[in-house]
């Protein structure tokens, strides 16, 4: 997610029925994804949108710049002011705020959505990535809030909304990606502190999705096919819009998108799904899964609960199940699969029929076997033999296994997620 700041001018007259008409919406990260979705939602009311994001020139893999977003916002009925802003740079933040106030007259809503992510454990996270996450997520949120607060205090609307999770202290959410969790929770701690500090003057809340949200960044992280397990960005935009309608007294809340929309009377959440009816991937930091996830579709199998304390001990694997699984995988390999994957996977399996195994999807034709690969593995996965067989047979999603602590991953996370596509191809044969 990228940082979003909605600034709303309370002086301008608003036509009846258009709640944000005449308001100024300052959103960092609005060049694409969730930030742009919130911008377009407000623009439909006739709001002024300040787009504060880094992307001034097209990214080779991520579509959208602050200028293309500005054109979309104008087409939707709003006004736009694109500003180049890296939230790590305090001067760029201050400059954008000054330009926004000069052009539109004030700041009414600030949405902090800028975020960097690296789902790596302590030893696998370079200091450079630690600094990136801390500086964008926590420091960027704090500094942008600080810059906007003097203007927010003058507003009749006065909202700060951070795109950050509830402060869940379950160790499950720390052990696999400690640095990311600390950085993301820093945004949530800003909500906790500022809501109390500015009570009665500014509403300060957090918004977090119940499921994974499909964006271009998610596509890069999760690989092809991940979209079927996600909801659209529209659900975040609609939830944010509901929050903006609340009074200043609505403050200090950690809001889940699905929950606030239910309070607004929404019952059909299939409209938000990229693929209606398909099991959804729960987002991080929540111990419960969305209702649609816990249903057991006939074609996809049951999904495991995330709460470790409620997990039942896995049954003993079938004798030779791992060897049989690798035999089927080997028979299914092709030059096309190798070309599309280009990675070597090493599996450290505990339990019967376990040990070290490998899947080589770099060498011509591919290869599998017992023991370590001849070349260094790009990804090392540690799990039980039972969970391994379940993953390749489609009964356990790798991402769910990772999030619940049943799967440990070292190495290239993007390549690890890429393996899920191959596993899906194996499902019919296992």
N, C-alpha and C positions, 0 to 999 in steps of 0.2 A: 504494500500500500504506500501511497505517497501522501504527503501532508496536505491537508485541505483547510482553508480558512474561509469561513463564510462571514462576510461583513455586511450588516444590514442597516440601511439608513432609515431611521425612524421618523425623520422630519417630512420626507416626501409623501404626498397624498397617495392613497392606494385605492384603486377601483374596487368596488364590492366584489367579493368572490375570488379575488386574487391575493392570497395571503402575503406573498413576498413581492408584490408589485412595487416598484420604486425602491426596493431594498438593494443594498450593495453586498454582494457575496464575494468574498476574497478567498480563493481556494488554491492552496499550493498542491501540486501534483495533479492538477485537473486536466492535463494534456491527454490522459487516457484512464481507463479503468474506473475504479470507484470514485475518484475525484471528479472525473468528467461526468459520471452519472449523476452525482449530487448537483453539479453545476447545471446540467441540462434540466433537471427536475425544477430547480429554482428559476431557471431562465424561462420556462413555460409560464410562469406567473408574471414575467416581465421584470425580473430582477437584473441588477447590474452585477456582472461577475468579474472579479479580478483573478486572473489565472497566474498563480505564482509557482513555477516549476522550472526544473533544470533544462528540459528538452526544447531547445530553440531550433535544432536541426534534426532531421529525421534519423531515427535509430535504425540500424540495419535489420534488427529483428523485432522491434516494438514499434507499431504504427502510432502516429500522432505526435504533434508538437503543440506548443502553447498557441501557435498561430492557427493551426488547423482546428484546434479546440475552440478558439475564438470565433471562427466562421460558423461552426456548428451551434454555438451559443446564440449568435445573432440570428441564425435561421430558426432557432426555437422560440425566438421572441424576446431575448434578453439583450443587454449591452455587455461588451467585453473589454477588458484591459489586460493584455498579456504582459507578464513581467518575468524576466529570467531570475530565478531565485534558487540558490542552493541553501537549504536550511542550516547547513553547517557554518555559513558565513553570516555573522550578525549584521554586518553592514548591508548586505543584500536584503536581509529581512527588513531592516529599518527603512531602506530606500523604497521597497515595495509598499510598505505600510504608508509612508509619506505620499507616494504617488496615488495610492488608493483614496486617501483622505482628501487630497487636493482635487482629484477628479470627481469623486462621488460624495464627499462631505462627511463621512464618518464610518465607523466600524460597529456593526451590531452583532454579528455572529462569527466566531472563529472555529474552524474545524481542523484540528491537527491530525493529519492522516499520513504524513511522510514516514516511511519505515523502510529499514533495510533488514534482510533476513539471511541467516546462514544456519541451517539445521545441522550443525556439527557439534561433536562433544568437545570437552575442554582441550584435550591434546591435539585435536584435529582442526582447531580454530586459530588461524594466524592472528597475531596482534593487530595487523592492519584491518582485519574484518571485525575484530572486537571494537576497535576505535570507530569504525564506520557505523556499526549498529548503535553504539552509545551516543555518538555525536548526532546522528540523524534522529533516532527514536526518542531518546530522553532529552538530550541537550537541545535539539532542534525544537521540540515541543515546548520546552520551558522558555527558550528565548523568544519564540514567536508569540507565545502567550503574553510574556512580559511586554513586548512591543505593542501589542494590541489592547491590553487591559486599560490604559488611560482613555482610549476611545470607547471601549466597551462600557465603561462606567458611565458614560454620557448617554448611552442608548436606552430606549424603553424596552428593547427586546433582550439584548445582552446575553448571548449564549456562547459558551466554549464547549465544543464537542470533540473529544479525542477518540480516534479509532483505535481502541486498545481494550484488552480483555479484563474480566473480573480478576481480582487479586486472589487467585486460587493457589494456596500454599501446599497442595499435594506434591510431594517430591517427584512424582511421575513427570511433571511438566518442567522439571529442572535437570534431571539426570541425563537426558539425551542432547540437550542444546542449552546449556546453562547460560552462556553469554547472550543468546537471543532472548531468553526469558527475562533476564535481568534488564536488558534494554527496553523490552516491551512493557514490562511491569513498571519501569520508570515513568512511562507515559500515564499509566494508571495511577501511580502515586501522585502525579501532578493533579489529577482529578480529585483525589482524596484531600490533598492539602489546599488547593485553590478553592474548592467548593466551600470549605470552612472559612478560609481567609476572606473570601469576597461574598459571603452569604448575605442575601438581601440586595446585592448590587448586580451580580453576574451569576447566571446558572451555569454550572460546570458539571458535565456528565461524560460518560464513556459509552461508546456503541461498539458491539462486537457481533459478528455473524455466528449463527448456530452451525452452519455448514460451510464448507469451502465455497469460495466465490470465484467464478470463472472470469479471469482477466488474461491479457496477453502475458503478463508475468507468470501467472499460474500455468499457462500453456508451456512456457519455457522450463518451469520447475518440474511440472508433472509429466510432461511429454504428451504425445498424441494419445487421445482417448480419455484424458483426465476430465474433459468437459462434461462427460455424461454423469460424473459423480458430483457435479457442482450446481449451485444456483447462479442466476444472473445477477449482475450488479444492481439491477433495479430494486431488489429487496432492501439493500442498504440505503439507496436513495430514498425509498419510500419511508423507511424507518427514521432516517435523519429528518425528513420533512415533518413527521409526526412530533419529533422532539422539539423542533423549532416553533411549533404551535404552543408549546407548554409555557407557563409563566416562569418568572425568575425563581420562584419558590421551589420549582422542580429542579433540585440540584443534588449533587453527590451520589448520583445513581450510576450503576453499571448495568447497562441495558443490552439485552439480547434482541437482535432484529425480529426474530419470529415472535417473541413474547409481546413486544409493544404493538406489533401489527395485529396479534390476536385480540389485544385490548381495544383496538380500533374496529374490531368486528370482522377482520379477515379470517376466513375459514379454509379457503382453497389455496394451498401453497404450491400446488403443481404448476400454477401460472409462472412461478419464479424459477422452476427447474429447467435446466438446459434440456434435459431428457426426462419428461414427466414419467413418473412411475419407477425410474431407476433408483437403486439405493444411493444415498448421498453420503459424502465423506464428511464426518464431523470436523469442525475446526478445532484448533489447538485450545488448550486451557479450560475446556469444559469436560466435566466428569460424566455428563449424560449425553445421549445421542438424540437427534431429532426424531419425532414420531415416525416420519417416513423412512428413517434408516432402520428402526428396530423391527419393522415389518419384514416378513420372510418371503420375498418373491420366489416363485417356483423356479425361475431360471437362474437365480444368482446365489442362492444359499443364504444361511443365516450369518449375520455379522456378530463379532464378539463384543461383549460389554467392555467399556474402557476402565471401569473401576477394578483395580488390581485386587483389592481386598475381597471382592465378590467373585473373582475368577475361580473356576473349578479346576482342580488338577487335571491336566490333559491325559487322555487314555494312552496306554502304551501303543506305540506304532505297530503296524503289521510287520511281520518278519520279512526283511528284504525289501520293505516299501521304498526306502531311499534309492537303493540300487535299481529297483524297477522303474522309479520315477526318472532317474537319469538315463535309463535305457530308452524310455519313450522320448525324452528330450533329445537324445542323440539322433534317434530316427527321424525327428522332425526338423533337424537343422538343415539349413540351405545357405548358399552363397548370398542370397538376398537378405536373410536374417542377419548374417555376419556383417554385411555391408551397412545395414541399417543401424546396427548396435555398436560395433567397434569397441568392445570392452571385455575384460577378463574378470570373472567373478569367482571368489573363493568362499566356500561355505564351511563354517565351523559348527558342526552339529553335535548336540549332546544327546545321550540316550542310546537305545539299541539301534544298531545299524548306522551309527553316527561316525564321528571322526572328521577328517578334512577331505573335502571334495572340491572340484573346480568345474567351471563352465567357461570355456574359451570361445568367445565370439569375436576374436580378432584374426585368428589363423584361418586360412582358406578352408571353407567347408565347415568350420567349427569343430569343437571337440569337448568331451566331458571325461571325467575320470575321478578315481580315488587318489587322494594325496594332493600336494601343492602343485600349482601350474608351473610350467617351465619358465614363463615370464612373470614378472611381478603383477599381482592382481590390482585392478583399478578399484575394486570394491570388495571388502570382506564383510560377510554377513554371518552373525552368530545367532543361533536359535535352536530349539529342540527339533528332533527328527520328525515328530508328529506335526509341528507347525510348518515345517518345510514341505511335507507332503500336502498339507492342507492348502498352502499358498499356491502350489503348482496345480492343484486340482480345483482351484477357484473357491474353496470354502473359507479362505482367510485372505483378506486384502493386505498386501504388504504394507501399505501406508497405515492401516489400522494396527497391524502387528507392531510397527515401529512406534506409533504414538502410545500404544498401551504397554510398551516396554518388553514385549515378547520377542522382538527382533532388534538386535544391535547392529549398527552399520558404521564401518570405518571406510573412509575414502571419498570418492566422488558421488555426492548425493544425487546429482542429476542422472548419472548413469544407473544408480540404484533404482530410482523411480522408473527409468526407462525399461528395466527388466520386467516390470509389471505387464507391459504390453505383450511380451513373449509368453508370460505365464497365462494370460488370457487365451492365447492361441493353443495352449496345452490343455485347457480345461476339458474340452470335449473328449480327449483321449485318456484322461486320468480318472 
